[in-house]
């Protein structure tokens, strides 16, 4: 399977372990990877100190991707740029700037 981070890296100089450690943490109780903002593990509800070791996080992530290769393809897809939605102010101007036809 290889390392899926090589596909996702925008900066080839950034170490893979650093990229994983910046966004993920590992539960010491069940070993699940969690997003940094999570206050508790989404699998076992652990809410103590998490493992932030970059090497273990990368190893866990690679194991997860090996078990579920669909994750690698989903994470490596290029994001489709979306058309910028008009802001609330722009929408209000468009709605309120229209003429009202009262002769109906």
Secondary structure, 3 states (H helix, E strand, C coil): CCCCHHHHCCCCCCCHHHHHHHHEEECCCCCCEEECCCCCCCCCCCCCCCECCHHHHHHHHHHHHHHCHHHHHHHHCCCCCCCCCCCHHHHHHHHHCCCCCCCC
